[in-house]
Amino acid sequence: MNDLGRNAANYAALTPITLLRKAAAVYPDHPAVVYGGIRRSWAETATRCRKLASALRKAGFKAGGTVSVLATNTPELYEAHFGVPMAGGVLNAINCRLDAKTVAYILDHCEARFLITDREFSDTAKAALEMADGGPVVIDIDDPAADGGELLGDLDYEAFLETGDADFPWAVPEDEWDAISVNYTSGTTGNPKGVLYHHRGAFMNAIGNTLEWDMGRHPVYLWTLPMFHCNGWCFPWTIAAKAGTNVCCRKVSAKAIYDAIADEGVDHLCGAPIVLGFMIHADETEVREFPHRCRVMTAASPPPASVLQEMAARGFDVTHVYGLTEVYGPAIACAWNREWDALDAEEQARLKSRQGVAYLLQEDAMVADPETLEPVPRDGKTLGEVFMRGNITMKGYLKNPEATAEAFAGGWFHTGDLGVMHPDGYIELKDRSKDIIISGGENISSIEVENVLMAHPAVAVAAVVAKPHEKWGETPCAFVELARGQTVTGEDLIAWCRERMAHYKAPKHVVFQTIERTSTGKIQKGPLRDLAKTVSS
Amino acid sequence: MNDLGRNAANYAALTPITLLRKAAAVYPDHPAVVYGGIRRSWAETATRCRKLASALRKAGFKAGGTVSVLATNTPELYEAHFGVPMAGGVLNAINCRLDAKTVAYILDHCEARFLITDREFSDTAKAALEMADGGPVVIDIDDPAADGGELLGDLDYEAFLETGDADFPWAVPEDEWDAISVNYTSGTTGNPKGVLYHHRGAFMNAIGNTLEWDMGRHPVYLWTLPMFHCNGWCFPWTIAAKAGTNVCCRKVSAKAIYDAIADEGVDHLCGAPIVLGFMIHADETEVREFPHRCRVMTAASPPPASVLQEMAARGFDVTHVYGLTEVYGPAIACAWNREWDALDAEEQARLKSRQGVAYLLQEDAMVADPETLEPVPRDGKTLGEVFMRGNITMKGYLKNPEATAEAFAGGWFHTGDLGVMHPDGYIELKDRSKDIIISGGENISSIEVENVLMAHPAVAVAAVVAKPHEKWGETPCAFVELARGQTVTGEDLIAWCRERMAHYKAPKHVVFQTIERTSTGKIQKGPLRDLAKTVSS
């Protein structure tokens, strides 16, 4: 029945661009972006995004092309999240802590036509541009707050904007399946993979975030999570959807966070556990009081009970989520259940430390046998791989049909993470496939051992990896960073673990050292595994 | 690039069915449906919906067919909103106040295979079935609370459910564009038109309602708005999305509303102004106190300042929305702007009486010339037709390609309502096209005259229609229902109007009488226009 088909009146492509247009139309004067002395309304921000789109097109940029940005959480990167798609382009936000060689690889792989780069990262950008085969047009962000560096391009971002037309049309993609961005996974081995997002998925996760967080109108959101990480979990678009205020932040620190909360009224922020650490371990001179509650969404590793309690006491309500680059950031959340209100803090923390259930707008999640895709029993014990599917899942890997096919085999996205399914349908991660320790044929979850170690008052951070062992195959080796002013011996920690878990799971070795994290707060276990091999038995 | 196409891992059809599945999975024990002595959890409700779907299929129902329901706001009609689509069917919820002839027309037009009918409406159903050409399978809802009537079919709803399988698979439509329901417009002239909704649109408006209302988790929603009206503005699906509680209500009255708020903790409800009238004009013995605020979404006619103030004093916060059957119920909302907080109550009411801006999830709305589709200036004065477009717009009219083409001409849905666009982008309705009064070549908005009349303390309800006039073409004729215990003369009211608006807009005749409303709270102006012709000049 042709008369009941799609037409311009009853169908519109789902795209985050609409969210900016609406915010600017309904709340033109509401503050959209705050950064140092800069305060721009939604009308102003929308105009700047339209000018960026227009300037790109005038400079020869063509729909379908890629614009890379090497920057931190400044207004320019926020604007690129709308301006680039509005030019029909694909945004490639590059992790500014990557080495030049990787940046060069990324620029070439995604065939960047433009590179918008912040002065502070000019060393990396310059070296990367020298190594890269392609030669993107370079536009400099010359932020007075940037630390050193030099200007590399012929164009300054602000001057470039001025070449654009403020009335650039609100063009939307013809197909909601069109790519909106490409984000490169950190890739501990081999080259990073380019994860393609489409407009439909970006829109869905933008809205999904509002639903999971039961977010009201006009949130004041602090940019502690890098926008180059899964497009800031799609929060650039989420904040537009709720006509909120983006408080940008060049360098995340305890002082910056508390000041933003107290001075700007920040009531929402996201971050890896390291951000929670900032807030708890802040110097007392940096801590500010504030009259409201601030909500924190955290991922990467489950917050222990002690952290949740300390956070609550300081005015923070923590929501625990889980995701990967391939699912637009978080796509599983530990949805709170009112029945848990009556439980004690320890038990609440235990429940909250689970990763949870698929986002309302993500179709499904399961824990299953990686070969047969047969779901594991809901016993909270049987280990399986975590799978997801639905509209908050990538298009695929750019120019990598093999990896794409592998990731989607059987009609589910293979996360590579191992977990269990609890009787109430909540997923709890146990490990990355490659981080599991197999000792005497038994699987040992490195996370489980780490959680026991972290519960010891002297331990600030613990990372447990497999150490090859002639007899057992592998044994757990623990790397421990001590809490400020604390001491403990390796023997004591091993004894602590043996009291609290099966003996074979307790670490056989404990190494005390500072533990490095990636920009997203994850501990890179590859180097630790190499180090573990050298620890004498 | 085929490897970046849609597959089962990264694409799922948008459908409200998912919302029920999620509510049942994450909050299985949370109360979903409350009705008299019945209290069913989301797990129980989901099971009943799956059984309904299964029972239909076992009884020979085929995907793509239609199931009609003639019932009021009871759990059965709620379940049909999920069970019928889960069987691959199209739900046709029939206005239970329609006459038998119209019901017969509807049953035949949508080719109903099944009719689920409440005993209370058996007179209508029986007569309709006798008149109808088709012979749907009849299933009786035998609610003990139903007033009289008889059982018509061979099957009782509860017995029918028992034939279904509780494990019926969570089938979703292959295409999100598939029809989910067909709702017949009241159609003041000619046969009613069958407005087809699709899964995508129903999903979008279900989520859209949560966004416009900034709805938190677990709302307690009172069913004052009929579910047979635009599928209850999609709220059956909205309440599932937020895992709320549906408090069903067979007969809406002031006592029922206040009791539900005080006893069940109802915090959200929708309704035409008549429902607001119930709450304000309730007998003091019926009014109950409650500790929380209750949010009310209202449409059909703008709430006057006095009503908003009285509502606020009684604990209600009113949101004003606008829509039509063709856009799934409300698709425009008077989004509150914080800058208005500082204004006085009168000014706030004036701003709130405007219909507002397109839903976040509805693409666009405009006021434009109905011929050229050229938008009117944003001056709050120039009259034009209201147009909408986007994902919250019907598939089209069932078996009526001409009407569909007309409704969608130029790529916009033609609402047939007249309004103005204010400088801030908010739309304000002035009239239905057919309700406008043209006097001496000047357009007179019947709503404008009605609002002036309603501001008079003696006037409870006013309806103004055109009366043919030899010299002027038409003149305004007012029908007025007096407020309890009040008196006023027609001359006084005419003088009142002349003091407050252009003289040619003031009514030339005033008729005092009770003013009938449709089940959705709208005043049917057709009969009044006929009556106006007989009023002696």
Interface residues (C-beta under 8 A of the other chain):
Chain A: N2 D3 L4 G5 R6 N7 A8 A9 N10 Y11 A12 L14 T18 L19 K22 A25 V26 Y27 D29 H30 W177 A179 L196 G201 I207 T210 L211 D214 M215 G216 R217 H218 A241 A335 N337 R338 E339 V357 A358 L360 E363 M388 R389 G390 N391 T393 M394 K395 G396 N400 P401 T404 A405 A407 F408 G411 W412 F413 G425
Chain B: N2 D3 L4 G5 R6 N7 A8 A9 N10 Y11 A12 L14 T18 L19 K22 A25 V26 Y27 D29 H30 W177 A179 L196 G201 I207 T210 L211 D214 M215 G216 R217 H218 A241 A335 N337 R338 E339 V357 A358 L360 E363 M388 R389 G390 N391 T393 M394 K395 G396 N400 P401 T404 A405 A407 F408 G411 W412 F413 G425
